[in-house]
Amino acid sequence: MKKTSNIILGATAIVVLSAGVAGVTAYSMMPEKQNQTLAFDEVFQQNPNTRLAALDATQMQPVDLTQAAENSVHAVVHIKSTQESKTQTVTVRDPFYEFFGEMFGNRGNQQRQVQTPEKVGFGSGVIISKDGYIVTNNHVIDKADVISVKLNDGREFKGRIIGTDPSTDLALVKIEGDDLPTIPVGDSDQLKIGEWVLAVGNPFNMASTVTAGIVSAKARSLGVYNNGVESFIQTDAAINQGNSGGALVNARGELVGINSVLYSPTGAYSGYGFAIPTSIMTKVIADLKEYGTVQRAMLGIKGTPIDDEQQLMDEKMKEQVKELGASEGVWVREIVEGGSAAGTLQENDVIIGIDGKRIKNFAGLQEALAQHRPGDKVKVKVLRDKKEKTLEMTLKNEQGTTKVVKESGMEILGAAFREVPQEIKQQLRLGAGLEVTGVTEGKMKEAGIRKGFIILKANGQSVKTVDQLEEIVKQASRSTEPVLFLNGIFPSGKRGYFAVDLTQE
């Protein structure tokens, strides 16, 4: 070990000595008139508009985060979500069918009852009102049958889901309480890169944990929400499993984000975590409380981000971008007919701002739109023919209107369902399906569907379970044509085709 050190030190000495010799040689050969020292600022001219941080001896003390931490831990809760054990019917292959065929009356497949294991998950949440409304991540309480909420003081409550939004991974939960501790909500738009923040939550099921770091970046898009709304705050405050749904708090003790994503090759903290900014959270959660679903404004374009480090462009696209004269923003490639942008924006416009807010990439555009509802008027700044232009437009929803969208649940159908029993499958030679076991007042009765009808397809998708049908109904209710097209069969063998109008007044 000593020998290695000596070699390294020796090499260093040689470099330094050689540099010194070269310096002496160079100096001795220079003419006398060049023997002058130029200041660094004379060689490299600085921008006179650059501002230095205003620091003095009194301001150079460490940032005191104790008060922010004290206020936050009481309003951040521990959430336990339980998916109860259930009995499910599964189809299994009969191993004797390969040898004996239908000699003993079987048809190769058999249905069996299996008991699924109980699933328990843990996460965090933030109390945002003294009467017990809690914001958390959708993935923390997704598919939960029982939600248990534990406060920092040890009190436990049963939680109920008010609404969820998978597109932003946010959910609103309610507990019955009064005069509960809360965190004041701050403006995430005012966050600056390098600003101190705290991550408060329950990592690895350890309650009331606080970590500190800085804001590393803003408007990050990771592609983890399957085309959902992403504009994350990136921080190096340690975020681990169990922190999901917890609070990202600034030095003043204000809530600026909901911790949501751990980006790691190992599954544990490796330097960065990501939080949903309050600029998105406040509007989404307010919609869930007021309407039960998010009133999402759509711009009605198909575009490409120009300043996006994850965007790979071929040479042709790079040449096109160069001709546009923009270095950042969202390049409008197509205008959706009937959308908000129709008649206002044009193809090859570059969106560079909304309501005075600079738009650098697609995540920034999503964040700006997520703060608005259909019917809102916004001013959009674009670069058109290399000139800036400000245009005003009225935002619309997915259906191309400014009306309030109500997400249809299964109750709108007015019917009860069950998976098709095995004997009926054998009789009608069906692989799967969903049987209508009862019809009351509702959309299915209006469409002429009666008890006994077996749904095979809904809007072109094969249907095997009630959960699948429910998801198709929700998607259809949010579309421009809220209709559920059902394809199926009656027990008599007669085929049936129905169109169920999901429009709500």
N, C-alpha and C positions, 0 to 999 in steps of 0.2 A: 504493500500500500504506500509506504514511504517512497519507494523507488519511483512509482508512478507519479506521485506528487512532485518529486524532484524533476522529473522529465518535463512535466507541464510547466513548472515555474521556469525551467531553463528555456523552454520554447518561448515563453512570454518575454523573458529578458532579451532574447535574441531579436524579437520583433521590435521591442522598444528601442534597443540599441541601434538596430539598423535604421529605424525611422529617424533617430537622432543624428546618425552619421549623414543620412541623406539630407536632412535639414541643414546641417552645417555646410555640406557641399554646395547645396543650392544657394544658400545665403552668400557664400564666398564668391559665387559666379555672377551674382546680380549686380547691375550697375548701381552706383551710389544713389542716383535720383529716384529709384524705386523703393528705397528703404523707408517706407511709410506704412502705417497700420490703418486699414479701412475698417470702420465700424460695421457690425453685422447688418444694421438697419440701412446702411448705405449700399450694401451689396444686394440685400433682399428687401425690397420695399414692401412694407406692411400696409394693409388696408386701414386708413385712418378712422373708419367707422367702427372698428372692432372694439367691443366693450369688455373690460375686465370685471371679474366678480368683485363686488364691493365688500372687501373683508378688512377688518382691523383686529387688533389684539383682543378686543372684547367679543367680536363676532366669531372668532375662530375656535370657540368651545364646541365640544361634541353636541349633536342634536339630542335634546331630551325627549325621549319617546315614552317615558314612564306614564304620563297622564293619558296619552292616547291609548296605551295598552290597558291601563286600568279601566277606562271607560268602555273599551271594546269587549273585553273578555266576558263581561256580564250579559251582553246582548248577543253573543255568539253561542248557539246551542249545539248539543250533540243529538244527532238523529239516528235512530235505529229503525230500519225498514225490514219487515218480515214478509216473505212470500210463503204462505202456508202450504202444507202438504196437501196434495190433491190426488183424486183418483181419476186416471185417464184411461181411455180405451185405445189400445195400439194394435196394429195389424202385424202379425208375425208369420213367417213362412213355416209351413208344416214340414219337418224333415222327412217324414215317411211318404210324402206325396211323390218324391222323386222315384221311389221304389214301387209303390202300390197304386199310384194314380188315384182314380176315384172309386177303387174297389170298396173302400169303407165309407163312401159318401162324402168325403171331404173334397174341397176344391183348391187345395194348395195353400191357401191363406187362412189364418185363424185370428180371431180377435181376443185379446186378453186385457184384463183390468190390472193396471200397474199403479203403484203408489209413488208419487214423486216426492223427493225429500224436501224438507223445509229449507228455505234459503234465507239467510240473514245478511244484511249489508249495513255498513256504517258510513256516516258522513257528517256534515256540518250544516248549519243554517244561521240566518241572521234575522233577529227580531226587528221589524221596521215600523211597527206601531204598538202602542202600549196595550191595545186590546188583543194582541196575540197573532197578528199576521207575520208570517215568516217566509223569507225568500230563500230558496235553495236551488240546487241543480236538479233538472229533470231526471238525470241518470241516478241520482241518490234515492229517489222514491218511486222510480219506474216499476210498475207491476206489483207494487207493495199492497198487501192485504191489511197489514197493521203497521201504523207509524207511531213510534214512541219518541217523544221529545224530552230531553233532560237539560235543565238550565244549569248554569254555573254554580248556583247555590244548592243544588241537589234536588230541587223539585222536579217531578216528572209529570208529563201531560200526554194525553192521547191526541194525535194530530189527524186532521182530515184534509184531503186535497181539495183546494178551491179551483185550481186550473193548472195546466201544464203547456209548455211550448217547446217541443223537441227541436224546432229549428234554431232556437237560441240556447237550448239546454237550460231553460229556467222553469221554475215551478213555484206556486204559491200555496203554502200550507197554513192552516189555522189551528190554534190551540185556544181553549177557553180560559182566559185569565184577564186580569185588570191591573193597571199600573205596572206593567212589565218594563224592564230596562230596554232601551233602544239605542241605536247608533244614528246620529244625524247623517243624512245623505248629502254628500258633496258632489261637485261638478267634475267629472272625470275629464272633460274637455280642457280643464285648466291645469291638468297634470303636466309636468315637464320631465323630459328625459334627465335622469340623474337625481330626481327628487326621492327623498326617503319615504318608504312605505313599510307597513307591517302586514304580515299574513297571520290571521288569527283563525284557529280551528282546532280540530281533533285528530291529528295525524296518528295513524296506527292505533286508533281507539284510545289515545291519551288525551284527556280533556284539557281544555283551556291552555293551548300552546300558542306562544307568540314567537314569530321569527321576523327579523328585520332585513331589509335590503333596499335597493333603489329601483326606480322604473328604468328598465333596460331598453324598451322600445314601445311604440304604440302602433295601433292599427295593424296588428299581425294577423295573418290568415294561415291556418295550418291544414285545412281540408279535413278536419276530424268530424264535422257535423253533416256530412253527406249533402253538400249543396245548401247547408243552412246559413244563417247569418253569423259571420265571424269577423270580429275586429278587436282582437285581444290586446290587453295590456300585458306586456312581458316584464317580468320582475325576477331578480335573483334572490329574493326572499325565499327561504326554503319552503317548498310546497310538496307534500307527500300524500299517499293514499289516506283518505279520511279528512283531508283538508277541503275536499270538494264541497261547495256550497258555503264555505266560510267567507270571512270578510277580508278584503284588501283595504287597509286604512291608511290615510295620510298622516303626517306628523301633527296635524290639528285634531286628529281623532275622528275625521269624517270618513264615511264609507265611500270609496271610489271604485270598488269593483267586487265581483263575486268570484272567488277562486274556483277554477273549473278544470284545468287541464295540466297534467304532468307530462312533460315531454322528455322521455328518458329511454335509453336503450336497455336499462336494467330493471325498470319498474319502480325505482326509487329516485329521489332527488339527485340531479346531476348538474345543477347550475341554473336552470331556468324553469319558471312556472308561468301560467297564463291565467288571466282573470277577465271576466266579462265586464266591460265598463258600465258605470251607472248611467251613462247617457243612453244606453240600450235598455238596461234593466228597469229603470223607472217607468218607461212607457209600456214595456211588455207586461210588467206586474200590475200596473194600473188597469190595463186592458183585461187581464185575466180576472181581476176583481169586479170590474164593471160589466163586462160582456161575456165572460166565460171562455173567450178565445181572443187571439191577438188580431187587432184590426191593422193588417199589414198593407202599407202603401207600396205599389210596384211602379217602377219607372217605365217599364215596357220597352226595354231595349235588350239586344244581345251585344255584348261588348268585350273588349280585350284590354286588360290593364297594361299601361305602357311602362310605368316605373314599378315593376314587380319582380323581385329577385327570383321567384319560383317560375316565372313565365319564360318559356323557351320559344324563341321566334326563329323562323328560317330567314334566309337572306332576303327573300322577296318581301316579307313582312317588315323587316328592318328598313328596307328602302322606302316602303310606304309610310312608315312612322316618321322617317326623316323628312319626307315631303310634307307631312302634316305640320311640322315645325314645333312639336311638343316634346318635352323631356319627361313629363309625368302626366297623370290623369287617366281617364278611361276612354278608350277609343270606341266610338259607336259604330258597330259593324252592320247592325240591322235594326229597323224600327218595327215593333210588334203592332199589328193592326188593332186599333181600338184601345191601345194602351195610353198611359199618361203622356208619353213623348210624341205620339202621333200628331202630326200637324205643327209641331213646335221644333223638335230636334230633327237633324238630318244625318244621313249616313256620312261617316268621316268627320263628324264633329268630335271634338275631344272635350269631355267634361272635366273642368279643372276647379269647380267650386259650386257649393250649394249654400244659399243663404249666408254668403260671406265666409263660409268655412272652406279652406283649401282642401281639394280632393287630389291625393297623390296616387291612390291605387284603388282596386276594387273593394278592399276591406273598408277603406275610408268612405267610399260611396255607400256601402251597405250600412255603415254606422250612421251616416247622415240621414238616410231614408228611414231607418228603424226608429227614429225619433218623431216621425210623422204618421198621421192617420189619413186614410182616404178622405178627400175633400179639402185637405190643406193646400194652400197655395205656396209655392216655393219659387225662389229665383235661382236659376241655374246658369252658371257662367261657363261658356264653352269657348274653345278656340276653333274658329271657322275661317278657312282660307287664310290661316296664320294671323287672324285678328281676333281679339277678345270681344265677346258679345254676351250680354246678360239677357236671358229670356225668362218669362214667367209662365208657369204651368200649374194646372190643378192635378193633384195626385189621385190615382184610382186604385182600386183593389184588384185581386186576381180575376174577378168576374167582369172587370172593365167598367165598374160603377163606383159611385162615392157612397153607397149605402153601407149601413152596418152589416157585417157578415156574422151570421150565427152558425156555428158549427153544429151540424146535425148529429145527434147520437142515435142509438138504436131505438130509443123511445118514440122517435118520430115515425117509425115504421108501423108501430101498433101491432106487433106480432111477437110470438115466441118461437124459438128454434131449438133443434137438437141435431146432433150428428146422426146420419142415417144408420139405423140398426143393421146388423149383418144379414139378417134374414131378408130384409127388403133389398139390400145390395145384391144378394144372390138371385132373388126373384127377378129384378130388373137388370141384372148384369151391370152393376155400377161399381166404379172404383171408389168413389167418394161422393159427398154431397151434403146438403144441409136441409133438413125437413122442417117445414112450417107446421108447428104443432098447435097453433091457435092464432086467430086473427080478431082484433078488436077494432075500435075506431082509430084510424090512422092512414098513412099514405099507401100501405099495401092493400088495404080494403078498397080505397078509392081506385086503385089500379086494377081491381078485379081478382086479386090473388086470394085463394081460400085455403083452408086447412088441408094438409096432406101434400101440398105442392112441394117438390124437392128441387132446391136451387142447385144447379150444377155450375153455372158461371154468373158472375156479376161484373158488368162492364168489361167483359172479355177475359176476366181472370177466374181461374178455377177456384171454387170455394169448398173448403173441407171443415172449417171450424167457425164458430160464432165470432171469434176475435178477428179472423180474416175478413168476414163480412162487415164488421164494425169499422175496420180501417178503410175499406173500400167506400163505405157510406160517408165517412169523414172527408175523404179525398174528393168524392163527387160533390159534396155540399159546398166545397170551396172553389169549385171549377167554374168556368164561364157558362157551362150548361149543367146546372145541378139536377141531373137525371140519373137514376139507377136502372140500367138495362139488365133484366134478369132472364136467363135462359135455363129451362129446367124441364121436369117431367112429372106427370101425375102418377099415382099408384096404378092407374089403369094402363099405363104405357103411353098415354097421349102426351105429346110434347107441348110446352107452353112458353110463350115469349111475352114479357111484360115490360112496360116503361113506367117506373115509379118516380113521380115528380117530387123532388126534395125541396122545392121552393118554399121559403117561409115568409110570412107577411111581417 
